[in-house]
């Protein structure tokens, strides 16, 4: 099949798998929103602690411009080590606990999409009907709970590795930026480091997503999934890059549309009487934005699952030579 047709077919199937299992989209959106709320709690608490330390009203501190408020908060925390330690412990506990909760939901989500993509008929090649889309769905509460519990230890281990990579990457980035500024180099070098850091994190996130898919598809350990991901990328790098670019374009387009919608809503706020509707409209826009981004993310998962299943089937059937280059997948088959 030509690359263009394969890309179109894979993306269409991924989008249909995400739509057929719309339940996990709601679960993921709710989980991400809860995680953001949980992380916000200790941050707001830190502001109240700073206000108590400084002897000011929390409302007065929060009314400051955000840069000034951030600078004041950081300075106050650094000058009071006990308060700083309490703040960091609160953020750390909530961050780790919330991340584990997200990993649990992600395990069930990926498992549902893997099962749906594997068992569903080729609905991307036939005229689309609601009945066929419904039949492609594989979400059930029992299966989601079972898959989440079964895959959670591996997803948590992988997630902790990701967090460690994030931490090391941020430390390296800040070290390079500080060294560059100390050496008196221009802001252009800082921009270059920032671009490299963003590109590196993007690659890490892609590898993380593909490893999650392999964990769920092959029901293997993280150590066993790593060489399979490398083998998959080595053989299907062209298609993976194409899918990644399409998904990236969708994310950029959706982000631009959300900014335009936010700007339009801010204009409505100045209209008498009509401005009263801004708050509910902003709430609706926030919910729609969360659902749209979750749908794009699940579409990428379904597309990569389809590509990996096709690749693994070719390896197991011996159509990829030499098969000895992918021993882990061959033994799994």
N, C-alpha and C positions, 0 to 999 in steps of 0.2 A: 504494500500500500504506500503511495507517495506520502512524503512527510506532511504536506499541506492537508491531505485528506485525513491522515492519522491524527494530526493535531486537532482538526475540527471535530472529528468523531470522539476523541478522548475528552475534549473540553465539554462537548455536548453531553456525553454520558456522565461526566463528573457533575455537571450542573443538574442533570435530572436526578442523580442519586442524592444530591443535597436537598432537592425539592421534595423527593419522595420521603425522605427522612427529616421533614421539617421540625419534628419534635426535638431533635438534638440541637437544632439551631436555637430554639427557645431555651433549652437547657444551658447551652454555652453562653448565650447572651446574659441570662440571669446570673450564672456563675461569675462571669467577668465583672458584671455590675456589683455583685456582692463583694468581690475581691477589692474593687476600687473603694467601696464604702469602708471596708475593714481597714484598709491602709490609711484612709483619710482620718479615721478616729484617733490614732495616736498622734498624727500630725497636728490636728486641731487641739488635742490635749497638750502637746508641746507648746503651742501658742499660749494656752491658758497658764501653763507652768511658768513660761517666760514673763507673762503679765504679772503673776504673783511675785516673782523674783524682783521685777523692776518696780513693783508697787503701783502699777497702772491698771486701768480697766481693760479687760480682754477685747471689748468692743472697740476701744480707741486704738489698740494695737492692730486689730484686723482691718480697721478703716484706713490704714496707711497704704501707700502705693506698694505693690507686691515686692519690688526690688528692695525698698526700704524696710518692709516688714521682714523679708528674708534675711537681710543683713543684720537687723536688730536681733532677730531670733538666734541666728548663728553666734553672734557676739556674746549674747547673754548665756547661751548654753556652754560656750567655751570658757567663760569666766566662772562657771559653777559646775565643777566636775561631777558632783553627785546628781544634779539635775540632768546633765548630759548623759551619764550612764543610764539613768532611769528611762530617758527618752529613747536612747538607742536600743535598750532591751525591749521596750514596748514595740518599737518599729520592727525589730528583728523577730520577735515572737509572732506578731501579726503577719509579717511578711512571709515567714516560713510556713506558718499554719495555713494562711490563705493560699500559698503556692501549692501546698500538698492537696488542698481541696480542689484547686484547678486541675492538678494532675489526675486526680481521681475522676473528675468529670471528663477530662480529655481521653482517658483510657476507654471509657464506655462509648464516647462519641466515635473515636476511630474504629473501634470494634464493630459498631453498628454499620458504618460506611463500608468497611471491608467485607462484611458478610453480605450486605445489600449488593455491592458491586459484583461479588463472586456468584451470587445466586440469581440475580435478576436476568431476565431475558434481554436480548439486544434491542432495547427500546429506542436507542439513538438512531437505528437504521430504518425504523418503521414509522408510519404516521403517528403522531403523538395523540394518545387518548388518556383521559383521566383514569380509566380503569387500569390501563397498563402501568401508569405512574403509581397508582395505589398499590398494585401488586408488587412493584419493585421495592417498596418500603419494607424494612426488616426491624423497625423499632418496636420494642415492647419493654415495659418496665422491668419485667423479670430478667430478660436478656441483658438489658443495660446494667442492672445491678450486679448480675453474675459476672459480666465481662469487666466491669469496673473493679470488682473485688479481685478477680483473677489476674488482671494486668497491672493493678495499681503498684505492687512492689517494684516491678520493672520500670514503669513510667515514673515513679518517684525517684528511683535511682538515676534514671536518665535526666530527670528534671534537676536533681541536685548537681549532676555533672554540668548541666547547662548553666546553673547559677554560679558555679565555681568558675566556669569559662567567662561568664559575664564579669565577675569580680576581677579576675586577672586582666581581662581586656580593658576594663575601665581604669584599673591601676596603671597599666602600661600606657594608655592614652594620656592620662593626666601627667604621668612622669615625663612623657615626650613633650607635651605642651609646656610644662613648667621649665624643662631644660631648654626648650627653644626660646621661651621668653627671657630666661636668665641670660642666654647667650646674645640677647639683643637682636634676634632675627625678626623678620617682618611678619605681619599677620598672615601673609600668604602661606608660610610654612605651617602655621596653626590650622588654616583652612585645609591644607593638604592632609595633615594628620586627621582632621575631622572627617574628611571625605573617605580616607582609608579606614577609619574606625567604623563609619556607617556601612561601608562595603563589607568589612569583616563580619560585623554583627549580622548582616543580611545573609551571608554565606553560612554562618553558624546556625541561624534560624532555619534555613533550608535543610541543612544536614540533620538538625533536630527533628524536623517534621518527617523527613524520609525515614529516619530511624524509628520514629513512632509507628509509621505505617508498616515497616518490616516486623517490628515487635508484635503487632496485632495480626498481620497476615500470616506469619510463619510460626507464631506462638513460641518464640525463642527468647533467649536471654539478650541482654545488651551487648555482651561480648561477642555473641554469635551474630547479632544483627549488624555490627560494624563492618565486617568484610563483605556482607551481602549488599550493604548500601554502597560501598566502594565499587563492587562489581557492577551494580546497577548503573551507577553514574558513569563508569568507564564505557559501558556499552550504549547507554541511552542518554548520554550527556546532551546531544543535540536536541532531543525532544524535551528533556528536562529544562534546558535553557529557554526553549520556545514557550513552554507552558509558564515558566517563571516570568518571562517578559509580558505575556498576555495578562497574567494575574496582577503583576505590578502596574500595568497600564490601567486595569480596572480599579485597583486601589487608589491610584493617583486621581483618576476621574471621579471616583466616589468622594474622595477627600475634597477636591475642588468644588464639587456640587454641594457638599455640606457647608463649606465656607460661604458659598454664594447664598445658600438658604439662610445661614446665620446672619449675613449682612442684610438680607431682605427683611428678616424678622426684626432686626434692630431699627430699620426704617419705619416699620409699622408701629413701633412703640411710641413714636412721636405723634401719631394721629390720634386726636381726641376720641374717646369712647372705644374706637377700634383697638387702641393700645391695650385695653383690658384683656384682649384675647391672646396677647403675646405669650403669657406664661403657659397656658395649655398648648398653644402651638409649639412652643419650645420643647415641651415635654414630649409631644408627638414626634417632633423632628429628632429628638434625642433617641427615642425608641426605634424609629425607622433607621436612623444611622447605625445603631448597634446591630439591628437585624441584617441590614445590607452588608456590613462588613463581615458579620458572621457567615452569611451566605457565600460571599466571595471566598472566605477562608475554607469553608467546607467544600466548595466547588474545587478548589485546588487539591484538597485531600482526596476527593473522589477521582480526580484526573490522575494524580500520581499513583493511586491504588491501581487504576486500570493499566497504566504503563508498567508498573511493577509486576502485576499478575501476568501480563503478556510476556514480559522478559523472563520471569521465573519458569513459565510453562515452556518456553523455547529451550531453556537450559536443561530442564528435567527431561524433555523429549529428545535431547541431543542435537537440536537444530543449530545451536551455537557451538562453534568449534574454536579452540579445544575446550571441552567441558571441564577439564581438570583445572582451568583457571577459576572456576567457581565451585570448589568442592563442597562448601557448606550448603549451598542450595541443592546440589545434586544429591547429597546425603539426605537432605530434608525431603526431597521428592521420592 
